[in-house]
Amino acid sequence: MNLQIDTLMAAVVHAAEDKKGHNVVALDLKGLSLVADYFVICSGNSDAQVQAIATEIKKVAEQKGAVIRGMEGMNSARWVLIDMGDVIAHVFHREEREFYSLEKLWSDAREVEFT
């Protein structure tokens, strides 16, 4: 278990929750994907909320020392992807999340429990 990666993932989850992200889920992809160790998935009810959640995740990740490798989708605010290496955040507009259904696509991944 890499404490830095786990700490970053938890910080990303809390950042999404702080901006009232809906149905925040962290999927443990270790052993399933070479892309990342974790996906953090959440949704917002408006373009402005999606952008606010994504901005907060970026800010908190950088404060934790993460390098943002890429950030896509901010202008359309339908699906914002924030690539932090071993942790990738997906911030969806509610309808897009239902349509793409990443949780079903990665159904073999274990959902991380939070207190």
For each residue, the residues with C-beta under 8 A, 3 or more apart:
1: 6
2: 5 6 37 86
3: 6 7
4: 7 8 65
5: 2 8 9 37 38 86 87
6: 1 2 3 9 10
7: 3 4 10 11 64
8: 4 5 11 12 61 64 66 84 86 87
9: 5 6 12 13 26 37 38 40 87 112
10: 6 7 13 14 114
11: 7 8 14 15 60 61 63 64
12: 8 9 15 16 26 40 57 60 61 84 87 89
13: 9 10 16 17 24 26 40 112 114
14: 10 11 17 18 60
15: 11 12 18 19 53 56 57 59 60 61
16: 12 13 19 21 24 40 42 53 56 57 89 91
17: 13 14 20 21 24
18: 14 15 56
19: 15 16 44 49 52 53 56
20: 17 44 49 53
21: 16 17 24 42 43 44 49 53 91
22: 42 43 44 45 94
23: 41 42 43 97
24: 13 16 17 21 40 41 42
25: 40 41 42 103 111
26: 9 12 13 38 39 40 41 111 112 114
27: 38 39 40 41 102 103 106 109 110 111 112
28: 37 38 109 110 111 112
29: 32 33 35 36 37 38 39 106 109
30: 37
31:
32: 29 106 108 109
33: 29 36 106
34:
35: 29 88
36: 29 33 39 85 86 87 88
37: 2 5 9 28 29 30 86 87
38: 5 9 26 27 28 29 86 87 88 112
39: 26 27 29 36 88 89 90 102 106 109
40: 9 12 13 16 24 25 26 27 57 87 88 89 90
41: 23 24 25 26 27 89 90 92 97 102 103
42: 16 21 22 23 24 25 53 89 90 91 92
43: 21 22 23 50 91 92 93 94 96 97
44: 19 20 21 22 49 50 52 53 91 92 93 94
45: 22 49 93 94
46: 49 50 93
47: 50 51 76 77 78 93
48: 51 52 77
49: 19 20 21 44 45 46 52 53
50: 43 44 46 47 53 54 77 78 80 91 92 93
51: 47 48 54 55 74 77 80
52: 19 44 48 49 55 56
53: 15 16 19 20 21 42 44 49 50 56 57 80 91
54: 50 51 57 58 71 73 74 80 82 89 91
55: 51 52 58 59
56: 15 16 18 19 52 53 59 60
57: 12 15 16 40 53 54 60 61 82 89 91
58: 54 55 61 62 68 71 82
59: 15 55 56 62 63
60: 11 12 14 15 56 57 63 64
61: 8 11 12 15 57 58 64 66 68 82 84 87
62: 58 59 65 66 68
63: 11 59 60
64: 7 8 11 60 61
65: 4 62
66: 8 61 62 84 85 87
67: 84 85
68: 58 61 62 71 82 83 84
69: 83 84 85
70: 81 82 83
71: 54 58 68 74 80 81 82 83
72: 80 81
73: 54 76 77 78 79 80 81
74: 51 54 71 77 80
75:
76: 47 73 79
77: 47 48 50 51 73 74 80 93
78: 47 50 73 92 93 96
79: 73 76 90 91 92 93 96 100
80: 50 51 53 54 71 72 73 74 77 89 90 91 92
81: 70 71 72 73 88 89 90 91
82: 54 57 58 61 68 70 71 88 89 91
83: 68 69 70 71 88
84: 8 12 61 66 67 68 69 87 88 89
85: 36 66 67 69
86: 2 5 8 36 37 38
87: 5 8 9 12 36 37 38 40 61 66 84
88: 35 36 38 39 40 81 82 83 84
89: 12 16 39 40 41 42 54 57 80 81 82 84
90: 39 40 41 42 79 80 81 102
91: 16 21 42 43 44 50 53 54 57 79 80 81 82
92: 41 42 43 44 50 78 79 80 96 97 100
93: 43 44 45 46 47 50 77 78 79 96 97
94: 22 43 44 45 97 98
95: 98 99
96: 43 78 79 92 93 99 100
97: 23 41 43 92 93 94 100 101 102
98: 94 95 101
99: 95 96
100: 79 92 96 97 105
101: 97 98 104 105
102: 27 39 41 90 97 105 106
103: 25 27 41 106 107
104: 101 107
105: 100 101 102
106: 27 29 32 33 39 102 103 109
107: 103 104
108: 32
109: 27 28 29 32 39 106
110: 27 28
111: 25 26 27 28
112: 9 13 26 27 28 38
113:
114: 10 13 26
115:
